[in-house]
Amino acid sequence: MLNINQGIFKAYDIRGIYPEEINEETVYRIAQAYVEFVKPKEVVLGKDVRLSSPSLWQAAAQGINDAGVDVIDIGTISTDMLYFSVAKYGFDGGITISASHNPVQYNGMKLVREKAIPISSDTGLKDILEIVLKSKKTTAKKKGQIIAKDIMEDYIIHVRSFIDVDKVKPLKIVANANFGLAGEVAKKLTSDMPLDIIGINFTPDGSFPKGRPDPLIPENRQETISRIKETGADFGVAWDADADRCFFFDETGEFIQGYFITALLAKTFLTRYPGGKIIFDPRLTWANIDTVRENGGIPIINKCGHAFFKDRMRREDAVFAGEMSGHYYFRDNYYADNGMIPFMVMLEILSASEKTLSGILAPLKNKYFVSGEINREAGNTQRILEIMEEKYRGATVEHIDGLSVEYPDWRFNLRSSNTEPLLRLNLEAKSKELMEEKRGEIIKLIDQIENDFN
């Protein structure tokens, strides 16, 4: 029996430290279990730029082929290219070897079935783990083969179809690819546009020489901010290592919360699809609810996480969805998220406006005052949530994801992390002073409850 670290099976994917927790043998067996679970005719197989990805890709391909199934080799990709390839060409499923924005020593696997429907812990990862634990290695009489497929040109055409390319005006942009594939893709997408792109970390390098490739970490943003200020750029954009999350900075270098980007993109897609449904997460909601309603759309609040979002988008036939984490989903992108479409749409928004990006966002930022996500270490997260709910029992309370507490002039969401002993707090208020006051109050309360336990 294979000795496997079951902790690598996360809520939405498989991730662990290479080679201690995840290695070629593990990946081979998971790929075989995937074939047994999904029963595909062919499996699309891609990989990110990490140093261990080629050998893990080889192991996955071997596992799939030994099980008698063909591999469609789409090469080194961004994660959203996996979704695109499976959905556009009608394949039965796909795997990419990637640990997303995790530190350099990690690697992993993201798995999807037909139509790029994600396989998460609730929809198959647990079953796949069971198969790995119980099954022996499978060798089919007739082994599968590897068939190379170049998807890049079709992917570029697809992403560009979200805007009228001829309407893009001259803009100066600082773009940070964080050593992933985003730089090469961005160059192909914009090759005929009148843009001055100042690329940072554009050459793929899986050793991630500047640290963890995640723009949500504040210290990771400094290089982008400095270059915007030095060059007088119109805006900045950054991607994580697997390029499925997209982040923006205004012309002053200020990082823009995903909350406000969701509202901005929602407005754009409601212009295209009047009366459409827009989905967002419960961490911060007021700007999205108001923007969607003011533009004739239907706002829907949904539990965080890409598997939950994609499922809800299909059920509602929503035109657009956004998460504060930088994942943006599009109906016309097979209900999947994509890290390049928001960049394209931002080019169109700024080309059509006389205002700067900070000017476009000012009405939102002057009305909704947000705390930013605050993480607090907490041992007994469930008990803290119960005590907090009791403390604020006079408010409107929801449990879509964690605890949401709402008063007429301020609200907060508190949820436990899927992966760490942390509570994540997001708070918004109708004034900066009230936001700061309530932020202090909530943090003090969480720390007090945690200390009482200890």
Steps between C-alpha positions, in 0.01 A plus 500: 500500500623849417601701805330832419477817707123554503550863606591592141132461406366852561151651458543585130817326382805296597807680635808408700874546539704331225634231529423427867118523479435477127728324252500309172357181652219690675408688182511179291252332736272804527490524118400132483232551766372802306456279191312240705273768651427714190527220238616742227587413139778761504649720773634850433830537689686826562759633744615828653853646504615336826832315487345167604206528258660327195583179689162497678329561163690198363382287794137606451520431125646155569223422750227605256661314206555183706128506583429485125405866450648759262662819631439830319824686571432877510848584633588771751185697576319739731233318703218672312632345177413158643138609550492653152644190330269248666187711443568635150607174337253282691750270674390274787729658757839644580781539751761769543814454709508818709514632855357836396650783711655276769871539587768348275532166683136403430332329210159348442215409265176669397240262359192565287243285325298571182412867431787592738282424804739500798561187706514619862483313832118488478487393136766233461835573669402284800392219263829529311693476829299185591589345164870586550496338846321182387612437144806344353685635198299452179655390172260479208555252215504792256681800643401855414718741308607864533351739242642854491250784455592868465215699654669840526364660183140398577541618861629842387211542251251401773632744763521788249138436398388653832581852376503708183876502443476795258371724781807456722681835526867566582565413866809447711475193723727341760441123486649254751487132399668374820717265289197304376365473148290819515768722343532292185121474468449875560751579222313276254161647599612861450752469213296723264367743763644853549628420850825572679533195726772517763545132584633384836604138563375402152747214441353179647716371785370224726758580768296817572813701591305783667299284739146370508328590169180640649398868454252475788801511737573872560881468478459338157340821366780746572690448174183561295409810704851649465505449123158664457622806691833513311347465153174695537305196379122515448454188712672185622404136473647194672433128481581209726734223378235291325341819358139419587468793744532861393568810714494870418670821616387853412720772348619611848624147575219421741398132509130462417296255704340219300173622652507821294626324185201265525262799511676666204492185285139428604396841364674425168335159458156636590539753218552204267239274659222717650319334789775241545585321824827587675653281773743611772616377840369607844823650634404851378169555322353852505690646202412195291133487600453872431699502172318195363155637592577851369598342167188285474654168601421235760757467783569153647722431802680163498739298716870564423698255289526431128308170507204665678508800265510296179216277615283801593583681174375204296184466708419872477642555150678803649687727257789585734632417846782638710677398818707733715790257458549611137306220328261630232253273318320552170199327346658539156811324635315175569403627849868478597745750644766662287793726592535679166141599418489759785819656360340525154179652640702751705672615179158561346364681810797741516502555123133602510534735799643849534572420866798331664446163669498666844243747362277219371514324839465815715117484532529148644799566726344820638182317594611157624785497752664161536743344745688275261518133600641459851623157612504405869646174629234315695487149643127455548359684199151346520453603864617855424241526219226382738596755768523781241153415369360514853676832566344662188160329521314828434637510144396327178701177495583266209702178473563479124871469576608531860317774692369821340365767735327808359384832647365795295836681493758221541541127452763228529571146387707260707593161360751230582772413250465169311867426544638671814393570863402855405195723513463739208324830573358739240312810611334790319329816620337818369786716635874456550474589868230241567693235305814561708304504826318174426812332361676568830197380697474167313875425510509573873202271555650210299829527690314519833295186426813315382686600818208379716534155339871492569 
